């Protein structure tokens, strides 16, 4: 004896839903405020030769605390016409963020080694090479925020 099955099919609307977000292709650049990029470039240009800084520190120096990923995004989309010492920015663990076997990794490492920065097991000694040093940060903060005369 066959039993009768009841289908509970949902009716789909024939009207097309529209998204409030524009379509974004994989190659589309994220929206980065020009003023934020300029602040980040200015902070990176302040890193002295033979020193490194982290993405998070650059964000703080640029007045964009907790925006380390933004620093990486800005650097990733920097035109070749903008001259900044990008290679002096590394991650908080003292490592270069590019894959170890990539050309970009080798290029960044060779730039750093040419400036006298040594690597030990793939890491930069941040206590020795980091900018700004402890104590220097308070001076930097005062320079950035003191009233102009």
Phi and psi in radians as a Rosetta constraint file:
Dihedral C 1 N 2 CA 2 C 2 CIRCULARHARMONIC -1.569 0.35
Dihedral N 2 CA 2 C 2 N 3 CIRCULARHARMONIC 2.413 0.35
Dihedral C 2 N 3 CA 3 C 3 CIRCULARHARMONIC -1.700 0.35
Dihedral N 3 CA 3 C 3 N 4 CIRCULARHARMONIC 2.587 0.35
Dihedral C 3 N 4 CA 4 C 4 CIRCULARHARMONIC -1.529 0.35
Dihedral N 4 CA 4 C 4 N 5 CIRCULARHARMONIC 2.219 0.35
Dihedral C 4 N 5 CA 5 C 5 CIRCULARHARMONIC -1.721 0.35
Dihedral N 5 CA 5 C 5 N 6 CIRCULARHARMONIC 2.392 0.35
Dihedral C 5 N 6 CA 6 C 6 CIRCULARHARMONIC -1.805 0.35
Dihedral N 6 CA 6 C 6 N 7 CIRCULARHARMONIC 2.196 0.35
Dihedral C 6 N 7 CA 7 C 7 CIRCULARHARMONIC -1.620 0.35
Dihedral N 7 CA 7 C 7 N 8 CIRCULARHARMONIC 2.341 0.35
Dihedral C 7 N 8 CA 8 C 8 CIRCULARHARMONIC -1.948 0.35
Dihedral N 8 CA 8 C 8 N 9 CIRCULARHARMONIC 1.324 0.35
Dihedral C 8 N 9 CA 9 C 9 CIRCULARHARMONIC -1.408 0.35
Dihedral N 9 CA 9 C 9 N 10 CIRCULARHARMONIC 2.381 0.35
Dihedral C 9 N 10 CA 10 C 10 CIRCULARHARMONIC -1.511 0.35
Dihedral N 10 CA 10 C 10 N 11 CIRCULARHARMONIC 2.481 0.35
Dihedral C 10 N 11 CA 11 C 11 CIRCULARHARMONIC -1.511 0.35
Dihedral N 11 CA 11 C 11 N 12 CIRCULARHARMONIC 2.275 0.35
Dihedral C 11 N 12 CA 12 C 12 CIRCULARHARMONIC -1.621 0.35
Dihedral N 12 CA 12 C 12 N 13 CIRCULARHARMONIC 2.438 0.35
Dihedral C 12 N 13 CA 13 C 13 CIRCULARHARMONIC -1.201 0.35
Dihedral N 13 CA 13 C 13 N 14 CIRCULARHARMONIC 2.458 0.35
Dihedral C 13 N 14 CA 14 C 14 CIRCULARHARMONIC -1.504 0.35
Dihedral N 14 CA 14 C 14 N 15 CIRCULARHARMONIC -0.146 0.35
Dihedral C 14 N 15 CA 15 C 15 CIRCULARHARMONIC -1.496 0.35
Dihedral N 15 CA 15 C 15 N 16 CIRCULARHARMONIC 2.465 0.35
Dihedral C 15 N 16 CA 16 C 16 CIRCULARHARMONIC -1.475 0.35
Dihedral N 16 CA 16 C 16 N 17 CIRCULARHARMONIC 2.284 0.35
Dihedral C 16 N 17 CA 17 C 17 CIRCULARHARMONIC -1.380 0.35
Dihedral N 17 CA 17 C 17 N 18 CIRCULARHARMONIC 2.428 0.35
Dihedral C 17 N 18 CA 18 C 18 CIRCULARHARMONIC -1.948 0.35
Dihedral N 18 CA 18 C 18 N 19 CIRCULARHARMONIC 2.415 0.35
Dihedral C 18 N 19 CA 19 C 19 CIRCULARHARMONIC -1.575 0.35
Dihedral N 19 CA 19 C 19 N 20 CIRCULARHARMONIC 2.541 0.35
Dihedral C 19 N 20 CA 20 C 20 CIRCULARHARMONIC -1.393 0.35
Dihedral N 20 CA 20 C 20 N 21 CIRCULARHARMONIC -0.251 0.35
Dihedral C 20 N 21 CA 21 C 21 CIRCULARHARMONIC -1.590 0.35
Dihedral N 21 CA 21 C 21 N 22 CIRCULARHARMONIC 2.419 0.35
Dihedral C 21 N 22 CA 22 C 22 CIRCULARHARMONIC -1.260 0.35
Dihedral N 22 CA 22 C 22 N 23 CIRCULARHARMONIC 2.635 0.35
Dihedral C 22 N 23 CA 23 C 23 CIRCULARHARMONIC -1.124 0.35
Dihedral N 23 CA 23 C 23 N 24 CIRCULARHARMONIC 2.424 0.35
Dihedral C 23 N 24 CA 24 C 24 CIRCULARHARMONIC -2.211 0.35
Dihedral N 24 CA 24 C 24 N 25 CIRCULARHARMONIC 2.122 0.35
Dihedral C 24 N 25 CA 25 C 25 CIRCULARHARMONIC -1.370 0.35
Dihedral N 25 CA 25 C 25 N 26 CIRCULARHARMONIC 2.879 0.35
Dihedral C 25 N 26 CA 26 C 26 CIRCULARHARMONIC -1.125 0.35
Dihedral N 26 CA 26 C 26 N 27 CIRCULARHARMONIC -0.489 0.35
Dihedral C 26 N 27 CA 27 C 27 CIRCULARHARMONIC -1.593 0.35
Dihedral N 27 CA 27 C 27 N 28 CIRCULARHARMONIC -0.053 0.35
Dihedral C 27 N 28 CA 28 C 28 CIRCULARHARMONIC -1.180 0.35
Dihedral N 28 CA 28 C 28 N 29 CIRCULARHARMONIC 2.460 0.35
Dihedral C 28 N 29 CA 29 C 29 CIRCULARHARMONIC -1.414 0.35
Dihedral N 29 CA 29 C 29 N 30 CIRCULARHARMONIC 2.483 0.35
Dihedral C 29 N 30 CA 30 C 30 CIRCULARHARMONIC -1.233 0.35
Dihedral N 30 CA 30 C 30 N 31 CIRCULARHARMONIC 2.755 0.35
Dihedral C 30 N 31 CA 31 C 31 CIRCULARHARMONIC -1.338 0.35
Dihedral N 31 CA 31 C 31 N 32 CIRCULARHARMONIC 2.003 0.35
Dihedral C 31 N 32 CA 32 C 32 CIRCULARHARMONIC -2.108 0.35
Dihedral N 32 CA 32 C 32 N 33 CIRCULARHARMONIC 2.222 0.35
Dihedral C 32 N 33 CA 33 C 33 CIRCULARHARMONIC -1.136 0.35
Dihedral N 33 CA 33 C 33 N 34 CIRCULARHARMONIC 2.302 0.35
Dihedral C 33 N 34 CA 34 C 34 CIRCULARHARMONIC -1.030 0.35
Dihedral N 34 CA 34 C 34 N 35 CIRCULARHARMONIC -0.669 0.35
Dihedral C 34 N 35 CA 35 C 35 CIRCULARHARMONIC -1.129 0.35
Dihedral N 35 CA 35 C 35 N 36 CIRCULARHARMONIC -0.661 0.35
Dihedral C 35 N 36 CA 36 C 36 CIRCULARHARMONIC -1.144 0.35
Dihedral N 36 CA 36 C 36 N 37 CIRCULARHARMONIC -0.751 0.35
Dihedral C 36 N 37 CA 37 C 37 CIRCULARHARMONIC -1.079 0.35
Dihedral N 37 CA 37 C 37 N 38 CIRCULARHARMONIC -0.733 0.35
Dihedral C 37 N 38 CA 38 C 38 CIRCULARHARMONIC -1.111 0.35
Dihedral N 38 CA 38 C 38 N 39 CIRCULARHARMONIC -0.692 0.35
Dihedral C 38 N 39 CA 39 C 39 CIRCULARHARMONIC -1.102 0.35
Dihedral N 39 CA 39 C 39 N 40 CIRCULARHARMONIC -0.727 0.35
Dihedral C 39 N 40 CA 40 C 40 CIRCULARHARMONIC -1.158 0.35
Dihedral N 40 CA 40 C 40 N 41 CIRCULARHARMONIC -0.791 0.35
Dihedral C 40 N 41 CA 41 C 41 CIRCULARHARMONIC -1.043 0.35
Dihedral N 41 CA 41 C 41 N 42 CIRCULARHARMONIC -0.743 0.35
Dihedral C 41 N 42 CA 42 C 42 CIRCULARHARMONIC -1.093 0.35
Dihedral N 42 CA 42 C 42 N 43 CIRCULARHARMONIC -0.702 0.35
Dihedral C 42 N 43 CA 43 C 43 CIRCULARHARMONIC -1.151 0.35
Dihedral N 43 CA 43 C 43 N 44 CIRCULARHARMONIC -0.736 0.35
Dihedral C 43 N 44 CA 44 C 44 CIRCULARHARMONIC -1.152 0.35
Dihedral N 44 CA 44 C 44 N 45 CIRCULARHARMONIC -0.661 0.35
Dihedral C 44 N 45 CA 45 C 45 CIRCULARHARMONIC -1.136 0.35
Dihedral N 45 CA 45 C 45 N 46 CIRCULARHARMONIC -0.331 0.35
Dihedral C 45 N 46 CA 46 C 46 CIRCULARHARMONIC -1.429 0.35
Dihedral N 46 CA 46 C 46 N 47 CIRCULARHARMONIC -0.230 0.35
Dihedral C 46 N 47 CA 47 C 47 CIRCULARHARMONIC -1.177 0.35
Dihedral N 47 CA 47 C 47 N 48 CIRCULARHARMONIC 2.104 0.35
Dihedral C 47 N 48 CA 48 C 48 CIRCULARHARMONIC -1.194 0.35
Dihedral N 48 CA 48 C 48 N 49 CIRCULARHARMONIC 2.732 0.35
Dihedral C 48 N 49 CA 49 C 49 CIRCULARHARMONIC -1.045 0.35
Dihedral N 49 CA 49 C 49 N 50 CIRCULARHARMONIC 2.398 0.35
Dihedral C 49 N 50 CA 50 C 50 CIRCULARHARMONIC 1.477 0.35
Dihedral N 50 CA 50 C 50 N 51 CIRCULARHARMONIC 0.145 0.35
Dihedral C 50 N 51 CA 51 C 51 CIRCULARHARMONIC -2.238 0.35
Dihedral N 51 CA 51 C 51 N 52 CIRCULARHARMONIC 2.806 0.35
Dihedral C 51 N 52 CA 52 C 52 CIRCULARHARMONIC -2.267 0.35
Dihedral N 52 CA 52 C 52 N 53 CIRCULARHARMONIC 2.864 0.35
Dihedral C 52 N 53 CA 53 C 53 CIRCULARHARMONIC -2.466 0.35
Dihedral N 53 CA 53 C 53 N 54 CIRCULARHARMONIC 2.826 0.35
Dihedral C 53 N 54 CA 54 C 54 CIRCULARHARMONIC -1.688 0.35
Dihedral N 54 CA 54 C 54 N 55 CIRCULARHARMONIC 2.827 0.35
Dihedral C 54 N 55 CA 55 C 55 CIRCULARHARMONIC -0.990 0.35
Dihedral N 55 CA 55 C 55 N 56 CIRCULARHARMONIC -0.749 0.35
Dihedral C 55 N 56 CA 56 C 56 CIRCULARHARMONIC -1.141 0.35
Dihedral N 56 CA 56 C 56 N 57 CIRCULARHARMONIC -0.706 0.35
Dihedral C 56 N 57 CA 57 C 57 CIRCULARHARMONIC -1.157 0.35
Dihedral N 57 CA 57 C 57 N 58 CIRCULARHARMONIC -0.710 0.35
Dihedral C 57 N 58 CA 58 C 58 CIRCULARHARMONIC -1.080 0.35
Dihedral N 58 CA 58 C 58 N 59 CIRCULARHARMONIC -0.716 0.35
Dihedral C 58 N 59 CA 59 C 59 CIRCULARHARMONIC -1.062 0.35
Dihedral N 59 CA 59 C 59 N 60 CIRCULARHARMONIC -0.756 0.35
Dihedral C 59 N 60 CA 60 C 60 CIRCULARHARMONIC -1.128 0.35
Dihedral N 60 CA 60 C 60 N 61 CIRCULARHARMONIC -0.808 0.35
Dihedral C 60 N 61 CA 61 C 61 CIRCULARHARMONIC -1.074 0.35
Dihedral N 61 CA 61 C 61 N 62 CIRCULARHARMONIC -0.589 0.35
Dihedral C 61 N 62 CA 62 C 62 CIRCULARHARMONIC -1.372 0.35
Dihedral N 62 CA 62 C 62 N 63 CIRCULARHARMONIC -0.046 0.35
Dihedral C 62 N 63 CA 63 C 63 CIRCULARHARMONIC 1.420 0.35
Dihedral N 63 CA 63 C 63 N 64 CIRCULARHARMONIC 0.393 0.35
Dihedral C 63 N 64 CA 64 C 64 CIRCULARHARMONIC -2.190 0.35
Dihedral N 64 CA 64 C 64 N 65 CIRCULARHARMONIC 1.095 0.35
Dihedral C 64 N 65 CA 65 C 65 CIRCULARHARMONIC -1.014 0.35
Dihedral N 65 CA 65 C 65 N 66 CIRCULARHARMONIC 2.555 0.35
Dihedral C 65 N 66 CA 66 C 66 CIRCULARHARMONIC 1.112 0.35
Dihedral N 66 CA 66 C 66 N 67 CIRCULARHARMONIC 0.489 0.35
Dihedral C 66 N 67 CA 67 C 67 CIRCULARHARMONIC -2.128 0.35
Dihedral N 67 CA 67 C 67 N 68 CIRCULARHARMONIC 0.671 0.35
Dihedral C 67 N 68 CA 68 C 68 CIRCULARHARMONIC -0.991 0.35
Dihedral N 68 CA 68 C 68 N 69 CIRCULARHARMONIC -0.669 0.35
Dihedral C 68 N 69 CA 69 C 69 CIRCULARHARMONIC -1.152 0.35
Dihedral N 69 CA 69 C 69 N 70 CIRCULARHARMONIC -0.562 0.35
Dihedral C 69 N 70 CA 70 C 70 CIRCULARHARMONIC -1.107 0.35
Dihedral N 70 CA 70 C 70 N 71 CIRCULARHARMONIC -0.685 0.35
Dihedral C 70 N 71 CA 71 C 71 CIRCULARHARMONIC -1.039 0.35
Dihedral N 71 CA 71 C 71 N 72 CIRCULARHARMONIC -0.800 0.35
Dihedral C 71 N 72 CA 72 C 72 CIRCULARHARMONIC -1.081 0.35
Dihedral N 72 CA 72 C 72 N 73 CIRCULARHARMONIC -0.707 0.35
Dihedral C 72 N 73 CA 73 C 73 CIRCULARHARMONIC -1.142 0.35
Dihedral N 73 CA 73 C 73 N 74 CIRCULARHARMONIC -0.753 0.35
Dihedral C 73 N 74 CA 74 C 74 CIRCULARHARMONIC -1.082 0.35
Dihedral N 74 CA 74 C 74 N 75 CIRCULARHARMONIC -0.787 0.35
Dihedral C 74 N 75 CA 75 C 75 CIRCULARHARMONIC -1.113 0.35
Dihedral N 75 CA 75 C 75 N 76 CIRCULARHARMONIC -0.682 0.35
Dihedral C 75 N 76 CA 76 C 76 CIRCULARHARMONIC -1.089 0.35
Dihedral N 76 CA 76 C 76 N 77 CIRCULARHARMONIC -0.572 0.35
Dihedral C 76 N 77 CA 77 C 77 CIRCULARHARMONIC -1.830 0.35
Dihedral N 77 CA 77 C 77 N 78 CIRCULARHARMONIC 0.286 0.35
Dihedral C 77 N 78 CA 78 C 78 CIRCULARHARMONIC -1.282 0.35
Dihedral N 78 CA 78 C 78 N 79 CIRCULARHARMONIC 2.223 0.35
Dihedral C 78 N 79 CA 79 C 79 CIRCULARHARMONIC -1.172 0.35
Dihedral N 79 CA 79 C 79 N 80 CIRCULARHARMONIC 2.682 0.35
Dihedral C 79 N 80 CA 80 C 80 CIRCULARHARMONIC -1.157 0.35
Dihedral N 80 CA 80 C 80 N 81 CIRCULARHARMONIC -0.302 0.35
Dihedral C 80 N 81 CA 81 C 81 CIRCULARHARMONIC -1.308 0.35
Dihedral N 81 CA 81 C 81 N 82 CIRCULARHARMONIC -0.330 0.35
Dihedral C 81 N 82 CA 82 C 82 CIRCULARHARMONIC -1.533 0.35
Dihedral N 82 CA 82 C 82 N 83 CIRCULARHARMONIC 2.089 0.35
Dihedral C 82 N 83 CA 83 C 83 CIRCULARHARMONIC -1.708 0.35
Dihedral N 83 CA 83 C 83 N 84 CIRCULARHARMONIC 1.799 0.35
Dihedral C 83 N 84 CA 84 C 84 CIRCULARHARMONIC -2.311 0.35
Dihedral N 84 CA 84 C 84 N 85 CIRCULARHARMONIC 2.583 0.35
Dihedral C 84 N 85 CA 85 C 85 CIRCULARHARMONIC -1.368 0.35
Dihedral N 85 CA 85 C 85 N 86 CIRCULARHARMONIC 1.165 0.35
Dihedral C 85 N 86 CA 86 C 86 CIRCULARHARMONIC -0.946 0.35
Dihedral N 86 CA 86 C 86 N 87 CIRCULARHARMONIC -0.541 0.35
Dihedral C 86 N 87 CA 87 C 87 CIRCULARHARMONIC -1.212 0.35
Dihedral N 87 CA 87 C 87 N 88 CIRCULARHARMONIC -0.236 0.35
Dihedral C 87 N 88 CA 88 C 88 CIRCULARHARMONIC -1.465 0.35
Dihedral N 88 CA 88 C 88 N 89 CIRCULARHARMONIC 0.003 0.35
Dihedral C 88 N 89 CA 89 C 89 CIRCULARHARMONIC -1.821 0.35
Dihedral N 89 CA 89 C 89 N 90 CIRCULARHARMONIC 2.128 0.35
Dihedral C 89 N 90 CA 90 C 90 CIRCULARHARMONIC -2.256 0.35
Dihedral N 90 CA 90 C 90 N 91 CIRCULARHARMONIC 3.052 0.35
Dihedral C 90 N 91 CA 91 C 91 CIRCULARHARMONIC -1.432 0.35
Dihedral N 91 CA 91 C 91 N 92 CIRCULARHARMONIC 2.981 0.35
Dihedral C 91 N 92 CA 92 C 92 CIRCULARHARMONIC -1.126 0.35
Dihedral N 92 CA 92 C 92 N 93 CIRCULARHARMONIC -0.350 0.35
Dihedral C 92 N 93 CA 93 C 93 CIRCULARHARMONIC -1.482 0.35
Dihedral N 93 CA 93 C 93 N 94 CIRCULARHARMONIC 0.021 0.35
Dihedral C 93 N 94 CA 94 C 94 CIRCULARHARMONIC 1.462 0.35
Dihedral N 94 CA 94 C 94 N 95 CIRCULARHARMONIC 0.202 0.35
Dihedral C 94 N 95 CA 95 C 95 CIRCULARHARMONIC -1.850 0.35
Dihedral N 95 CA 95 C 95 N 96 CIRCULARHARMONIC 2.736 0.35
Dihedral C 95 N 96 CA 96 C 96 CIRCULARHARMONIC -1.342 0.35
Dihedral N 96 CA 96 C 96 N 97 CIRCULARHARMONIC 2.385 0.35
Dihedral C 96 N 97 CA 97 C 97 CIRCULARHARMONIC -1.402 0.35
Dihedral N 97 CA 97 C 97 N 98 CIRCULARHARMONIC -0.263 0.35
Dihedral C 97 N 98 CA 98 C 98 CIRCULARHARMONIC -1.267 0.35
Dihedral N 98 CA 98 C 98 N 99 CIRCULARHARMONIC 2.699 0.35
Dihedral C 98 N 99 CA 99 C 99 CIRCULARHARMONIC -1.032 0.35
Dihedral N 99 CA 99 C 99 N 100 CIRCULARHARMONIC 2.427 0.35
Dihedral C 99 N 100 CA 100 C 100 CIRCULARHARMONIC -0.980 0.35
Dihedral N 100 CA 100 C 100 N 101 CIRCULARHARMONIC -0.622 0.35
Dihedral C 100 N 101 CA 101 C 101 CIRCULARHARMONIC -1.603 0.35
Dihedral N 101 CA 101 C 101 N 102 CIRCULARHARMONIC 0.233 0.35
Dihedral C 101 N 102 CA 102 C 102 CIRCULARHARMONIC -1.632 0.35
Dihedral N 102 CA 102 C 102 N 103 CIRCULARHARMONIC 2.765 0.35
Dihedral C 102 N 103 CA 103 C 103 CIRCULARHARMONIC -1.112 0.35
Dihedral N 103 CA 103 C 103 N 104 CIRCULARHARMONIC -0.649 0.35
Dihedral C 103 N 104 CA 104 C 104 CIRCULARHARMONIC -1.105 0.35
Dihedral N 104 CA 104 C 104 N 105 CIRCULARHARMONIC -0.697 0.35
Dihedral C 104 N 105 CA 105 C 105 CIRCULARHARMONIC -1.066 0.35
Dihedral N 105 CA 105 C 105 N 106 CIRCULARHARMONIC -0.852 0.35
Dihedral C 105 N 106 CA 106 C 106 CIRCULARHARMONIC -1.088 0.35
Dihedral N 106 CA 106 C 106 N 107 CIRCULARHARMONIC -0.688 0.35
Dihedral C 106 N 107 CA 107 C 107 CIRCULARHARMONIC -1.127 0.35
Dihedral N 107 CA 107 C 107 N 108 CIRCULARHARMONIC -0.806 0.35
Dihedral C 107 N 108 CA 108 C 108 CIRCULARHARMONIC -1.148 0.35
Dihedral N 108 CA 108 C 108 N 109 CIRCULARHARMONIC -0.761 0.35
Dihedral C 108 N 109 CA 109 C 109 CIRCULARHARMONIC -1.108 0.35
Dihedral N 109 CA 109 C 109 N 110 CIRCULARHARMONIC -0.721 0.35
Dihedral C 109 N 110 CA 110 C 110 CIRCULARHARMONIC -1.161 0.35
Dihedral N 110 CA 110 C 110 N 111 CIRCULARHARMONIC -0.637 0.35
Dihedral C 110 N 111 CA 111 C 111 CIRCULARHARMONIC -1.058 0.35
Dihedral N 111 CA 111 C 111 N 112 CIRCULARHARMONIC -0.819 0.35
Dihedral C 111 N 112 CA 112 C 112 CIRCULARHARMONIC -1.159 0.35
Dihedral N 112 CA 112 C 112 N 113 CIRCULARHARMONIC -0.762 0.35
Dihedral C 112 N 113 CA 113 C 113 CIRCULARHARMONIC -1.133 0.35
Dihedral N 113 CA 113 C 113 N 114 CIRCULARHARMONIC -0.589 0.35
Dihedral C 113 N 114 CA 114 C 114 CIRCULARHARMONIC -1.129 0.35
Dihedral N 114 CA 114 C 114 N 115 CIRCULARHARMONIC -0.431 0.35
Dihedral C 114 N 115 CA 115 C 115 CIRCULARHARMONIC -1.620 0.35
Dihedral N 115 CA 115 C 115 N 116 CIRCULARHARMONIC 0.118 0.35
Dihedral C 115 N 116 CA 116 C 116 CIRCULARHARMONIC 1.575 0.35
Dihedral N 116 CA 116 C 116 N 117 CIRCULARHARMONIC 0.224 0.35
Dihedral C 116 N 117 CA 117 C 117 CIRCULARHARMONIC -1.557 0.35
Dihedral N 117 CA 117 C 117 N 118 CIRCULARHARMONIC 2.103 0.35
Dihedral C 117 N 118 CA 118 C 118 CIRCULARHARMONIC -1.627 0.35
Dihedral N 118 CA 118 C 118 N 119 CIRCULARHARMONIC 2.620 0.35
Dihedral C 118 N 119 CA 119 C 119 CIRCULARHARMONIC -1.975 0.35
Dihedral N 119 CA 119 C 119 N 120 CIRCULARHARMONIC 2.432 0.35
Dihedral C 119 N 120 CA 120 C 120 CIRCULARHARMONIC -2.211 0.35
Dihedral N 120 CA 120 C 120 N 121 CIRCULARHARMONIC 2.008 0.35
Dihedral C 120 N 121 CA 121 C 121 CIRCULARHARMONIC 0.905 0.35
Dihedral N 121 CA 121 C 121 N 122 CIRCULARHARMONIC 0.749 0.35
Dihedral C 121 N 122 CA 122 C 122 CIRCULARHARMONIC 1.428 0.35
Dihedral N 122 CA 122 C 122 N 123 CIRCULARHARMONIC 0.119 0.35
Dihedral C 122 N 123 CA 123 C 123 CIRCULARHARMONIC -2.166 0.35
Dihedral N 123 CA 123 C 123 N 124 CIRCULARHARMONIC 2.644 0.35
Dihedral C 123 N 124 CA 124 C 124 CIRCULARHARMONIC -1.581 0.35
Dihedral N 124 CA 124 C 124 N 125 CIRCULARHARMONIC 2.422 0.35
Dihedral C 124 N 125 CA 125 C 125 CIRCULARHARMONIC -1.290 0.35
Dihedral N 125 CA 125 C 125 N 126 CIRCULARHARMONIC 1.738 0.35
Dihedral C 125 N 126 CA 126 C 126 CIRCULARHARMONIC -1.147 0.35
Dihedral N 126 CA 126 C 126 N 127 CIRCULARHARMONIC -0.570 0.35
Dihedral C 126 N 127 CA 127 C 127 CIRCULARHARMONIC -1.128 0.35
Dihedral N 127 CA 127 C 127 N 128 CIRCULARHARMONIC -0.483 0.35
Dihedral C 127 N 128 CA 128 C 128 CIRCULARHARMONIC -1.590 0.35
Dihedral N 128 CA 128 C 128 N 129 CIRCULARHARMONIC -0.629 0.35
Dihedral C 128 N 129 CA 129 C 129 CIRCULARHARMONIC -1.985 0.35
Dihedral N 129 CA 129 C 129 N 130 CIRCULARHARMONIC -0.028 0.35
Dihedral C 129 N 130 CA 130 C 130 CIRCULARHARMONIC -1.306 0.35
Dihedral N 130 CA 130 C 130 N 131 CIRCULARHARMONIC 2.566 0.35
Dihedral C 130 N 131 CA 131 C 131 CIRCULARHARMONIC -2.198 0.35
Dihedral N 131 CA 131 C 131 N 132 CIRCULARHARMONIC 2.421 0.35
Dihedral C 131 N 132 CA 132 C 132 CIRCULARHARMONIC -1.352 0.35
Dihedral N 132 CA 132 C 132 N 133 CIRCULARHARMONIC 2.688 0.35
Dihedral C 132 N 133 CA 133 C 133 CIRCULARHARMONIC -1.304 0.35
Dihedral N 133 CA 133 C 133 N 134 CIRCULARHARMONIC 2.869 0.35
Dihedral C 133 N 134 CA 134 C 134 CIRCULARHARMONIC -1.067 0.35
Dihedral N 134 CA 134 C 134 N 135 CIRCULARHARMONIC 2.484 0.35
Dihedral C 134 N 135 CA 135 C 135 CIRCULARHARMONIC 1.551 0.35
Dihedral N 135 CA 135 C 135 N 136 CIRCULARHARMONIC -0.666 0.35
Dihedral C 135 N 136 CA 136 C 136 CIRCULARHARMONIC -1.251 0.35
Dihedral N 136 CA 136 C 136 N 137 CIRCULARHARMONIC -0.485 0.35
Dihedral C 136 N 137 CA 137 C 137 CIRCULARHARMONIC -1.133 0.35
Dihedral N 137 CA 137 C 137 N 138 CIRCULARHARMONIC -0.708 0.35
Dihedral C 137 N 138 CA 138 C 138 CIRCULARHARMONIC -1.106 0.35
Dihedral N 138 CA 138 C 138 N 139 CIRCULARHARMONIC -0.708 0.35
Dihedral C 138 N 139 CA 139 C 139 CIRCULARHARMONIC -1.109 0.35
Dihedral N 139 CA 139 C 139 N 140 CIRCULARHARMONIC -0.728 0.35
Dihedral C 139 N 140 CA 140 C 140 CIRCULARHARMONIC -1.097 0.35
Dihedral N 140 CA 140 C 140 N 141 CIRCULARHARMONIC -0.749 0.35
Dihedral C 140 N 141 CA 141 C 141 CIRCULARHARMONIC -1.081 0.35
Dihedral N 141 CA 141 C 141 N 142 CIRCULARHARMONIC -0.736 0.35
Dihedral C 141 N 142 CA 142 C 142 CIRCULARHARMONIC -1.130 0.35
Dihedral N 142 CA 142 C 142 N 143 CIRCULARHARMONIC -0.704 0.35
Dihedral C 142 N 143 CA 143 C 143 CIRCULARHARMONIC -1.089 0.35
Dihedral N 143 CA 143 C 143 N 144 CIRCULARHARMONIC -0.681 0.35
Dihedral C 143 N 144 CA 144 C 144 CIRCULARHARMONIC -1.286 0.35
Dihedral N 144 CA 144 C 144 N 145 CIRCULARHARMONIC -0.625 0.35
Dihedral C 144 N 145 CA 145 C 145 CIRCULARHARMONIC -1.980 0.35
Dihedral N 145 CA 145 C 145 N 146 CIRCULARHARMONIC -0.079 0.35
Dihedral C 145 N 146 CA 146 C 146 CIRCULARHARMONIC -1.218 0.35
Dihedral N 146 CA 146 C 146 N 147 CIRCULARHARMONIC 2.648 0.35
Dihedral C 146 N 147 CA 147 C 147 CIRCULARHARMONIC -1.135 0.35
Dihedral N 147 CA 147 C 147 N 148 CIRCULARHARMONIC 2.444 0.35
Dihedral C 147 N 148 CA 148 C 148 CIRCULARHARMONIC -1.403 0.35
Dihedral N 148 CA 148 C 148 N 149 CIRCULARHARMONIC 2.459 0.35
